[in-house]
Amino acid sequence: MPANVETPMKVHITSRHEKLTSGLKTHIEDKLARVERYLGKVKEAHVILSFERKKLHVCEVTLSSKNLKLSAKASSHDMYQSIDVALQRLEKQAHKQKDIRVERHKADGRRGLSPRVSVPETRKVDGIEIVRTSSASYKPMGIEEAALQLASSKDEFLVFSNADSNGTCVVYKRKDGRIGLIEPEY
C-alpha cells in the first residue's frame, strides 16, 4: 500500500449482555467521525457497550491516535444517550488537544519568525553601527515590581515607566548578583 493512502479508522465495538444492532453501530461510527476531525488520523477506536441491571446502559470509548490516547465513559437509561454523552466528552478532550497543538505552533512561529528579531535594522552614525533588534511597550510600575520582573526573567535589564515619578527608569542585573537602578535627573 502506498504511503500517502490513508487507512480507515479501525472501530472495535463490544456489546455486553445484549446483541449489537446495526442502528447502534451506525450511530457510533457517525459520532466517531466528528471526533476524528479534531484529532486528525485516529488509528483505533474501542467502544464497549454494557447493558446492566436496573436498565442502566454504559458506554466506554477509547481512541488511539498517533501520539495520543483519549477515553470517556457515560451511563444513562438510554444507550443512544450514553453514546452521545461519552462521545461529546471525547470531542471536548480532542478539541482541547487541538487548541494546545495550535497554540504551540503559534508560539513556535512567533519565537522563530519574528521580523524584529530575525532581521534587525541597522544604521551607521559617525562610524558607529546601531542595531535595533526589538521594541517593547511598557506599562507604568513601581521600582519593586520592576525589580521582581527582572529577577524572574533572563534579561540583563528592564526599561520601565516609574509609576511614582512618571519618568523612564532602568533596572539592571549587577555582576555582584544585586539589581541596580538608573533614574534620570531632569
N, C-alpha and C positions, 0 to 999 in steps of 0.2 A: 504494500500500500504506500503511495507517495506521502512524503512528509507534510505537504500542505493540505491534505484532505483531513477534515475533522471527523473523528469518530463520535457517534452519538453518545449521550449520557446513558450509562447503564443504570437501570432502575430495578431494584430488588424489592418486591413487596411481599411481606409475610403477614398472613391473616391467622390469628389465633382464635379458636372456638367458633368460628363462622367461616363460611365459604366466601372467597373474594368475588365480588360481582364485577362485571365489565364496566358498569357505571362508576364504581369507586376507583377502578384502575384508571379510567379516562380522566376523572376529576383530579386525581393525584398527579398524573403526567402533565395536565394543563397548568396546574398550580406550580409545579416544579420548573416549568419553562419560564415563569415570571421571575423566580429567584435566580435562575441562571443568567439573566440579563445583567444582574449586578455583579456577579462573580466572574463572569467570563466563562471559560470552559470548565464544566463540572464533570469529573471523571465518573463518580458513582453516587447513587442515592439509595439509602436503605430506609425503607418505611415498614414499620411494624404496627399492625392494627390489632388491638386486643378488645374483644367483646367480653367484659367481665360481668359478674353477677350484679344484681341490683341495677341493671340496664346502664352500666357505666361503660362508655366507649372511649378507649385511649388510643392516641396516635403518637408514635415516636418517629422522628425523622432525623437522619444523619446524612450530611452532604460532605463529600470529599472532593476538593479541587486540587490544583497543582501544589499549593503550599498552605492550604487552609482546611480546617475541618470544623464544621458547624453542626450543632444539634439543637433540637427543640422537642418539647413534649406538651401535649394538651389533652384534656379529658372533658367530656360532657355527656349528655344523654342522647346525642345525635352524632353519628360517625362523621357525616359531612361537616358538621360544625367543628368537631375535633380536628379534622384535617385542615380546615380553613385557618383555625387559630394557630396550630403548630406551624403551618407554612407562612402565616403572617409574621410570626416570631422569627422564623428563619430569614424572611425577606428583610425584616428590620435589621437583623445582625449583618446580613450581606450588604445592605445599603450603608451601614456604619463602616464596614470594612472598605467599601469602595471610596467613601469620603476620606478615610485615613490614607488610602493609596493616592488619591488625587492631591491631598494637602502635602504629602511627602514629595510628590512630583513637582508641585508648585514651589515648595521650599528649595528643592534642588535647583530648579531653574533660576530662582532669584539669587541663590548663592553663587552660581557659576556664570550666569549670563548677564549680570547687571552691567549696563554700559558704562556707568561711572567707575566701576572697579576694573573692568577688563580693558577699557580704552581710556586711559587718563588724558586730560587736556594738559598740554604743555605750552609754556610761554617763556621767552627769554627776555629778561630785563637787565641791561647793563652786564651781560655775560653770565648772569645767574639764571639757572633754569628753575622755573616754578612749575610744580606738578600738582594738579588738582585731582585727587583720587576719589573723594566722596564729599557729599554735602549732607547736612542734617538739620532738621528743625529741632529746636529745643524748647522746653517749657520752663516757666519760672519755678525755681525750687530753692529750698534753703541749703545752706552750706553742708549741714549734716546729711541731708538727703542725697546731695551730690556726692559726698564722700562715700556713703554706703553704696550708691550705684556704681561708682568707680571701683570700689573694693570687690564687688561681685562680678566685675567684667574683666576681660583680658586686655582692655585698652590701657595705654600708658597715661592718658589724660582725658579730661572731660571739660568741654566748654559749656557753660550754663548761664542762664539769666538769674541773678540773685534776686529772690523774692523780697528780701529785706531792703536792699539798696537800689533795686531796679537797674543795676549795672551788669555788664557782662563779666563773668569771672571764669577762672580756670582752676580746676583741682588736678593734681598730677601725683603719680607714684614716685616717691623718692627712692634713692638707692639704699637707704637705711631701713626701708620697709614701711615708713610712715607716709602719710599723704600731705602734700603741700598745697597751698592756696595762693593764687595770684589774683589780687584785686587792683584794678587800675585806679589811679588817682586822677580826678578831673579838676 
